[in-house]
Amino acid sequence: MPSRDQACLACDGRGLLMDDEEWHYTCKICNGDGFMPQGTNVANRQLADVDETNRILD
C-alpha cells in the first residue's frame, strides 16, 4: 500500500473500487495503481462507460 500522502483518495490506495453488490472495479482515478499525489489535478477525468445498472464496462 502506498504511503498516505501518495495514496489515491478514491480507492484508499488499493487500486480497486467496490459497488454495493461487492463487484470490484479498477479505480478510474489512479488507473488501478493506488498512487495519486494529493496535489494532482483530476479535472481531466474521462467519463466511465457503464451498463444500465451503472456497472463500469472495461
PDB file of N, CA, C and O in Angstrom, chain B, residues numbered from 101:
ATOM      1  N   MET B 101       0.850  -1.172   0.000  1.00  0.00           N
ATOM      2  CA  MET B 101       0.000   0.000   0.000  1.00  0.00           C
ATOM      3  C   MET B 101       0.897   1.237   0.000  1.00  0.00           C
ATOM      4  O   MET B 101       1.879   1.287   0.741  1.00  0.00           O
ATOM      5  N   PRO B 102       0.574   2.228  -0.817  1.00  0.00           N
ATOM      6  CA  PRO B 102       1.376   3.451  -0.857  1.00  0.00           C
ATOM      7  C   PRO B 102       1.272   4.233   0.445  1.00  0.00           C
ATOM      8  O   PRO B 102       0.358   4.024   1.243  1.00  0.00           O
ATOM      9  N   SER B 103       2.229   5.138   0.644  1.00  0.00           N
ATOM     10  CA  SER B 103       2.162   5.981   1.840  1.00  0.00           C
ATOM     11  C   SER B 103       0.912   6.853   1.773  1.00  0.00           C
ATOM     12  O   SER B 103       0.387   7.109   0.689  1.00  0.00           O
ATOM     13  N   ARG B 104       0.437   7.308   2.930  1.00  0.00           N
ATOM     14  CA  ARG B 104      -0.814   8.068   2.987  1.00  0.00           C
ATOM     15  C   ARG B 104      -0.776   9.348   2.162  1.00  0.00           C
ATOM     16  O   ARG B 104      -1.807   9.752   1.623  1.00  0.00           O
ATOM     17  N   ASP B 105       0.381   9.998   2.046  1.00  0.00           N
ATOM     18  CA  ASP B 105       0.418  11.243   1.284  1.00  0.00           C
ATOM     19  C   ASP B 105       0.430  11.003  -0.216  1.00  0.00           C
ATOM     20  O   ASP B 105       0.235  11.947  -0.981  1.00  0.00           O
ATOM     21  N   GLN B 106       0.649   9.784  -0.660  1.00  0.00           N
ATOM     22  CA  GLN B 106       0.643   9.455  -2.080  1.00  0.00           C
ATOM     23  C   GLN B 106      -0.533   8.561  -2.469  1.00  0.00           C
ATOM     24  O   GLN B 106      -0.709   8.277  -3.654  1.00  0.00           O
ATOM     25  N   ALA B 107      -1.337   8.112  -1.516  1.00  0.00           N
ATOM     26  CA  ALA B 107      -2.433   7.184  -1.791  1.00  0.00           C
ATOM     27  C   ALA B 107      -3.575   7.880  -2.523  1.00  0.00           C
ATOM     28  O   ALA B 107      -3.893   9.037  -2.248  1.00  0.00           O
ATOM     29  N   CYS B 108      -4.174   7.173  -3.439  1.00  0.00           N
ATOM     30  CA  CYS B 108      -5.354   7.674  -4.153  1.00  0.00           C
ATOM     31  C   CYS B 108      -6.493   7.827  -3.148  1.00  0.00           C
ATOM     32  O   CYS B 108      -6.778   6.907  -2.381  1.00  0.00           O
ATOM     33  N   LEU B 109      -7.136   8.979  -3.155  1.00  0.00           N
ATOM     34  CA  LEU B 109      -8.225   9.229  -2.216  1.00  0.00           C
ATOM     35  C   LEU B 109      -9.486   8.457  -2.579  1.00  0.00           C
ATOM     36  O   LEU B 109     -10.284   8.142  -1.696  1.00  0.00           O
ATOM     37  N   ALA B 110      -9.681   8.148  -3.838  1.00  0.00           N
ATOM     38  CA  ALA B 110     -10.900   7.459  -4.261  1.00  0.00           C
ATOM     39  C   ALA B 110     -10.914   5.998  -3.826  1.00  0.00           C
ATOM     40  O   ALA B 110     -11.948   5.494  -3.388  1.00  0.00           O
ATOM     41  N   CYS B 111      -9.775   5.310  -3.944  1.00  0.00           N
ATOM     42  CA  CYS B 111      -9.720   3.878  -3.620  1.00  0.00           C
ATOM     43  C   CYS B 111      -8.911   3.586  -2.365  1.00  0.00           C
ATOM     44  O   CYS B 111      -8.726   2.423  -2.005  1.00  0.00           O
ATOM     45  N   ASP B 112      -8.430   4.625  -1.697  1.00  0.00           N
ATOM     46  CA  ASP B 112      -7.646   4.500  -0.465  1.00  0.00           C
ATOM     47  C   ASP B 112      -6.367   3.697  -0.699  1.00  0.00           C
ATOM     48  O   ASP B 112      -5.904   2.988   0.195  1.00  0.00           O
ATOM     49  N   GLY B 113      -5.800   3.809  -1.894  1.00  0.00           N
ATOM     50  CA  GLY B 113      -4.528   3.166  -2.201  1.00  0.00           C
ATOM     51  C   GLY B 113      -4.629   1.711  -2.594  1.00  0.00           C
ATOM     52  O   GLY B 113      -3.601   1.059  -2.775  1.00  0.00           O
ATOM     53  N   ARG B 114      -5.821   1.181  -2.732  1.00  0.00           N
ATOM     54  CA  ARG B 114      -5.996  -0.235  -3.078  1.00  0.00           C
ATOM     55  C   ARG B 114      -6.010  -0.479  -4.591  1.00  0.00           C
ATOM     56  O   ARG B 114      -5.679  -1.575  -5.045  1.00  0.00           O
ATOM     57  N   GLY B 115      -6.388   0.524  -5.359  1.00  0.00           N
ATOM     58  CA  GLY B 115      -6.460   0.366  -6.808  1.00  0.00           C
ATOM     59  C   GLY B 115      -7.776  -0.210  -7.283  1.00  0.00           C
ATOM     60  O   GLY B 115      -8.008  -0.310  -8.488  1.00  0.00           O
ATOM     61  N   LEU B 116      -8.644  -0.592  -6.358  1.00  0.00           N
ATOM     62  CA  LEU B 116      -9.944  -1.161  -6.708  1.00  0.00           C
ATOM     63  C   LEU B 116     -11.054  -0.424  -5.986  1.00  0.00           C
ATOM     64  O   LEU B 116     -10.888   0.040  -4.858  1.00  0.00           O
ATOM     65  N   LEU B 117     -12.176  -0.328  -6.650  1.00  0.00           N
ATOM     66  CA  LEU B 117     -13.396   0.195  -6.049  1.00  0.00           C
ATOM     67  C   LEU B 117     -14.410  -0.931  -5.989  1.00  0.00           C
ATOM     68  O   LEU B 117     -14.334  -1.867  -6.785  1.00  0.00           O
ATOM     69  N   MET B 118     -15.359  -0.863  -5.063  1.00  0.00           N
ATOM     70  CA  MET B 118     -16.357  -1.912  -4.922  1.00  0.00           C
ATOM     71  C   MET B 118     -17.737  -1.280  -4.863  1.00  0.00           C
ATOM     72  O   MET B 118     -17.937  -0.277  -4.177  1.00  0.00           O
ATOM     73  N   ASP B 119     -18.695  -1.866  -5.585  1.00  0.00           N
ATOM     74  CA  ASP B 119     -20.061  -1.343  -5.541  1.00  0.00           C
ATOM     75  C   ASP B 119     -20.841  -2.026  -4.418  1.00  0.00           C
ATOM     76  O   ASP B 119     -20.289  -2.835  -3.673  1.00  0.00           O
ATOM     77  N   ASP B 120     -22.124  -1.694  -4.306  1.00  0.00           N
ATOM     78  CA  ASP B 120     -22.935  -2.233  -3.215  1.00  0.00           C
ATOM     79  C   ASP B 120     -23.212  -3.724  -3.345  1.00  0.00           C
ATOM     80  O   ASP B 120     -23.628  -4.356  -2.374  1.00  0.00           O
ATOM     81  N   GLU B 121     -22.991  -4.296  -4.514  1.00  0.00           N
ATOM     82  CA  GLU B 121     -23.146  -5.738  -4.705  1.00  0.00           C
ATOM     83  C   GLU B 121     -21.806  -6.462  -4.615  1.00  0.00           C
ATOM     84  O   GLU B 121     -21.707  -7.641  -4.955  1.00  0.00           O
ATOM     85  N   GLU B 122     -20.781  -5.755  -4.157  1.00  0.00           N
ATOM     86  CA  GLU B 122     -19.421  -6.255  -3.936  1.00  0.00           C
ATOM     87  C   GLU B 122     -18.703  -6.667  -5.224  1.00  0.00           C
ATOM     88  O   GLU B 122     -17.833  -7.538  -5.199  1.00  0.00           O
ATOM     89  N   TRP B 123     -19.062  -6.047  -6.338  1.00  0.00           N
ATOM     90  CA  TRP B 123     -18.301  -6.202  -7.574  1.00  0.00           C
ATOM     91  C   TRP B 123     -17.107  -5.268  -7.464  1.00  0.00           C
ATOM     92  O   TRP B 123     -17.255  -4.123  -7.038  1.00  0.00           O
ATOM     93  N   HIS B 124     -15.931  -5.738  -7.841  1.00  0.00           N
ATOM     94  CA  HIS B 124     -14.718  -4.930  -7.768  1.00  0.00           C
ATOM     95  C   HIS B 124     -14.378  -4.381  -9.146  1.00  0.00           C
ATOM     96  O   HIS B 124     -14.498  -5.070 -10.159  1.00  0.00           O
ATOM     97  N   TYR B 125     -13.950  -3.121  -9.158  1.00  0.00           N
ATOM     98  CA  TYR B 125     -13.602  -2.431 -10.389  1.00  0.00           C
ATOM     99  C   TYR B 125     -12.276  -1.729 -10.227  1.00  0.00           C
ATOM    100  O   TYR B 125     -11.925  -1.296  -9.129  1.00  0.00           O
ATOM    101  N   THR B 126     -11.531  -1.614 -11.321  1.00  0.00           N
ATOM    102  CA  THR B 126     -10.300  -0.838 -11.308  1.00  0.00           C
ATOM    103  C   THR B 126     -10.640   0.624 -11.089  1.00  0.00           C
ATOM    104  O   THR B 126     -11.556   1.157 -11.715  1.00  0.00           O
ATOM    105  N   CYS B 127      -9.912   1.261 -10.209  1.00  0.00           N
ATOM    106  CA  CYS B 127     -10.145   2.677  -9.910  1.00  0.00           C
ATOM    107  C   CYS B 127      -9.829   3.510 -11.148  1.00  0.00           C
ATOM    108  O   CYS B 127      -8.736   3.404 -11.704  1.00  0.00           O
ATOM    109  N   LYS B 128     -10.769   4.328 -11.577  1.00  0.00           N
ATOM    110  CA  LYS B 128     -10.581   5.170 -12.759  1.00  0.00           C
ATOM    111  C   LYS B 128      -9.771   6.423 -12.454  1.00  0.00           C
ATOM    112  O   LYS B 128      -9.275   7.062 -13.382  1.00  0.00           O
ATOM    113  N   ILE B 129      -9.620   6.793 -11.193  1.00  0.00           N
ATOM    114  CA  ILE B 129      -8.860   7.982 -10.835  1.00  0.00           C
ATOM    115  C   ILE B 129      -7.363   7.716 -10.922  1.00  0.00           C
ATOM    116  O   ILE B 129      -6.623   8.511 -11.500  1.00  0.00           O
ATOM    117  N   CYS B 130      -6.908   6.586 -10.342  1.00  0.00           N
ATOM    118  CA  CYS B 130      -5.471   6.269 -10.332  1.00  0.00           C
ATOM    119  C   CYS B 130      -5.122   5.174 -11.336  1.00  0.00           C
ATOM    120  O   CYS B 130      -3.968   4.750 -11.402  1.00  0.00           O
ATOM    121  N   ASN B 131      -6.088   4.711 -12.112  1.00  0.00           N
ATOM    122  CA  ASN B 131      -5.906   3.628 -13.086  1.00  0.00           C
ATOM    123  C   ASN B 131      -5.422   2.336 -12.447  1.00  0.00           C
ATOM    124  O   ASN B 131      -4.693   1.563 -13.069  1.00  0.00           O
ATOM    125  N   GLY B 132      -5.832   2.102 -11.200  1.00  0.00           N
ATOM    126  CA  GLY B 132      -5.504   0.858 -10.514  1.00  0.00           C
ATOM    127  C   GLY B 132      -4.146   0.835  -9.848  1.00  0.00           C
ATOM    128  O   GLY B 132      -3.760  -0.182  -9.271  1.00  0.00           O
ATOM    129  N   ASP B 133      -3.409   1.937  -9.916  1.00  0.00           N
ATOM    130  CA  ASP B 133      -2.079   1.974  -9.307  1.00  0.00           C
ATOM    131  C   ASP B 133      -2.133   2.163  -7.803  1.00  0.00           C
ATOM    132  O   ASP B 133      -1.262   1.666  -7.088  1.00  0.00           O
ATOM    133  N   GLY B 134      -3.122   2.860  -7.318  1.00  0.00           N
ATOM    134  CA  GLY B 134      -3.217   3.166  -5.897  1.00  0.00           C
ATOM    135  C   GLY B 134      -2.432   4.408  -5.510  1.00  0.00           C
ATOM    136  O   GLY B 134      -2.523   4.868  -4.372  1.00  0.00           O
ATOM    137  N   PHE B 135      -1.651   4.963  -6.458  1.00  0.00           N
ATOM    138  CA  PHE B 135      -0.836   6.144  -6.193  1.00  0.00           C
ATOM    139  C   PHE B 135      -1.460   7.375  -6.819  1.00  0.00           C
ATOM    140  O   PHE B 135      -1.827   7.363  -7.994  1.00  0.00           O
ATOM    141  N   MET B 136      -1.579   8.425  -6.048  1.00  0.00           N
ATOM    142  CA  MET B 136      -2.096   9.677  -6.559  1.00  0.00           C
ATOM    143  C   MET B 136      -1.628  10.785  -5.631  1.00  0.00           C
ATOM    144  O   MET B 136      -2.186  10.953  -4.547  1.00  0.00           O
ATOM    145  N   PRO B 137      -0.623  11.537  -6.029  1.00  0.00           N
ATOM    146  CA  PRO B 137      -0.194  12.642  -5.170  1.00  0.00           C
ATOM    147  C   PRO B 137      -1.379  13.548  -4.863  1.00  0.00           C
ATOM    148  O   PRO B 137      -2.194  13.829  -5.742  1.00  0.00           O
ATOM    149  N   GLN B 138      -1.476  14.001  -3.628  1.00  0.00           N
ATOM    150  CA  GLN B 138      -2.626  14.774  -3.170  1.00  0.00           C
ATOM    151  C   GLN B 138      -2.814  16.062  -3.953  1.00  0.00           C
ATOM    152  O   GLN B 138      -3.940  16.546  -4.067  1.00  0.00           O
ATOM    153  N   GLY B 139      -1.747  16.630  -4.496  1.00  0.00           N
ATOM    154  CA  GLY B 139      -1.866  17.874  -5.242  1.00  0.00           C
ATOM    155  C   GLY B 139      -2.215  17.681  -6.703  1.00  0.00           C
ATOM    156  O   GLY B 139      -2.339  18.669  -7.427  1.00  0.00           O
ATOM    157  N   THR B 140      -2.378  16.457  -7.168  1.00  0.00           N
ATOM    158  CA  THR B 140      -2.647  16.177  -8.570  1.00  0.00           C
ATOM    159  C   THR B 140      -4.046  16.641  -8.957  1.00  0.00           C
ATOM    160  O   THR B 140      -5.010  16.433  -8.220  1.00  0.00           O
ATOM    161  N   ASN B 141      -4.139  17.269 -10.117  1.00  0.00           N
ATOM    162  CA  ASN B 141      -5.414  17.729 -10.639  1.00  0.00           C
ATOM    163  C   ASN B 141      -6.097  16.574 -11.356  1.00  0.00           C
ATOM    164  O   ASN B 141      -5.509  15.977 -12.258  1.00  0.00           O
ATOM    165  N   VAL B 142      -7.316  16.251 -10.976  1.00  0.00           N
ATOM    166  CA  VAL B 142      -8.052  15.160 -11.620  1.00  0.00           C
ATOM    167  C   VAL B 142      -9.156  15.687 -12.533  1.00  0.00           C
ATOM    168  O   VAL B 142     -10.104  14.968 -12.847  1.00  0.00           O
ATOM    169  N   ALA B 143      -9.028  16.934 -12.953  1.00  0.00           N
ATOM    170  CA  ALA B 143     -10.060  17.545 -13.789  1.00  0.00           C
ATOM    171  C   ALA B 143     -10.123  16.927 -15.178  1.00  0.00           C
ATOM    172  O   ALA B 143     -11.123  17.110 -15.872  1.00  0.00           O
ATOM    173  N   ASN B 144      -9.096  16.202 -15.611  1.00  0.00           N
ATOM    174  CA  ASN B 144      -9.072  15.604 -16.940  1.00  0.00           C
ATOM    175  C   ASN B 144      -9.642  14.190 -16.955  1.00  0.00           C
ATOM    176  O   ASN B 144      -9.322  13.406 -17.849  1.00  0.00           O
ATOM    177  N   ARG B 145     -10.470  13.860 -15.992  1.00  0.00           N
ATOM    178  CA  ARG B 145     -11.040  12.516 -15.922  1.00  0.00           C
ATOM    179  C   ARG B 145     -11.931  12.247 -17.122  1.00  0.00           C
ATOM    180  O   ARG B 145     -12.570  13.150 -17.662  1.00  0.00           O
ATOM    181  N   GLN B 146     -11.960  10.986 -17.526  1.00  0.00           N
ATOM    182  CA  GLN B 146     -12.880  10.559 -18.579  1.00  0.00           C
ATOM    183  C   GLN B 146     -14.147  10.040 -17.914  1.00  0.00           C
ATOM    184  O   GLN B 146     -14.105   9.522 -16.798  1.00  0.00           O
ATOM    185  N   LEU B 147     -15.266  10.183 -18.600  1.00  0.00           N
ATOM    186  CA  LEU B 147     -16.490   9.575 -18.115  1.00  0.00           C
ATOM    187  C   LEU B 147     -16.378   8.070 -18.281  1.00  0.00           C
ATOM    188  O   LEU B 147     -15.872   7.591 -19.296  1.00  0.00           O
ATOM    189  N   ALA B 148     -16.840   7.333 -17.306  1.00  0.00           N
ATOM    190  CA  ALA B 148     -16.784   5.878 -17.364  1.00  0.00           C
ATOM    191  C   ALA B 148     -17.911   5.351 -18.249  1.00  0.00           C
ATOM    192  O   ALA B 148     -19.019   5.886 -18.244  1.00  0.00           O
ATOM    193  N   ASP B 149     -17.617   4.308 -19.001  1.00  0.00           N
ATOM    194  CA  ASP B 149     -18.619   3.631 -19.807  1.00  0.00           C
ATOM    195  C   ASP B 149     -19.328   2.636 -18.887  1.00  0.00           C
ATOM    196  O   ASP B 149     -18.697   1.718 -18.364  1.00  0.00           O
ATOM    197  N   VAL B 150     -20.632   2.813 -18.689  1.00  0.00           N
ATOM    198  CA  VAL B 150     -21.376   1.969 -17.762  1.00  0.00           C
ATOM    199  C   VAL B 150     -22.542   1.278 -18.455  1.00  0.00           C
ATOM    200  O   VAL B 150     -23.011   1.719 -19.504  1.00  0.00           O
ATOM    201  N   ASP B 151     -23.003   0.180 -17.844  1.00  0.00           N
ATOM    202  CA  ASP B 151     -24.181  -0.503 -18.367  1.00  0.00           C
ATOM    203  C   ASP B 151     -25.434   0.080 -17.712  1.00  0.00           C
ATOM    204  O   ASP B 151     -25.351   1.079 -16.997  1.00  0.00           O
ATOM    205  N   GLU B 152     -26.583  -0.534 -17.950  1.00  0.00           N
ATOM    206  CA  GLU B 152     -27.845   0.020 -17.436  1.00  0.00           C
ATOM    207  C   GLU B 152     -27.955  -0.012 -15.913  1.00  0.00           C
ATOM    208  O   GLU B 152     -28.798   0.683 -15.346  1.00  0.00           O
ATOM    209  N   THR B 153     -27.127  -0.798 -15.247  1.00  0.00           N
ATOM    210  CA  THR B 153     -27.125  -0.827 -13.785  1.00  0.00           C
ATOM    211  C   THR B 153     -25.940  -0.058 -13.205  1.00  0.00           C
ATOM    212  O   THR B 153     -25.590  -0.227 -12.037  1.00  0.00           O
ATOM    213  N   ASN B 154     -25.328   0.791 -14.036  1.00  0.00           N
ATOM    214  CA  ASN B 154     -24.199   1.652 -13.651  1.00  0.00           C
ATOM    215  C   ASN B 154     -22.952   0.889 -13.251  1.00  0.00           C
ATOM    216  O   ASN B 154     -22.157   1.386 -12.454  1.00  0.00           O
ATOM    217  N   ARG B 155     -22.765  -0.298 -13.783  1.00  0.00           N
ATOM    218  CA  ARG B 155     -21.512  -1.026 -13.585  1.00  0.00           C
ATOM    219  C   ARG B 155     -20.542  -0.579 -14.663  1.00  0.00           C
ATOM    220  O   ARG B 155     -20.920  -0.434 -15.826  1.00  0.00           O
ATOM    221  N   ILE B 156     -19.309  -0.366 -14.285  1.00  0.00           N
ATOM    222  CA  ILE B 156     -18.296   0.129 -15.211  1.00  0.00           C
ATOM    223  C   ILE B 156     -17.902  -0.965 -16.177  1.00  0.00           C
ATOM    224  O   ILE B 156     -17.581  -2.082 -15.770  1.00  0.00           O
ATOM    225  N   LEU B 157     -17.927  -0.640 -17.462  1.00  0.00           N
ATOM    226  CA  LEU B 157     -17.520  -1.565 -18.521  1.00  0.00           C
ATOM    227  C   LEU B 157     -16.082  -1.269 -18.900  1.00  0.00           C
ATOM    228  O   LEU B 157     -15.699  -0.107 -19.036  1.00  0.00           O
ATOM    229  N   ASP B 158     -15.287  -2.308 -19.071  1.00  0.00           N
ATOM    230  CA  ASP B 158     -13.879  -2.107 -19.471  1.00  0.00           C
ATOM    231  C   ASP B 158     -13.732  -2.167 -20.962  1.00  0.00           C
ATOM    232  O   ASP B 158     -12.625  -2.021 -21.480  1.00  0.00           O
TER     233      ASP B 158
END
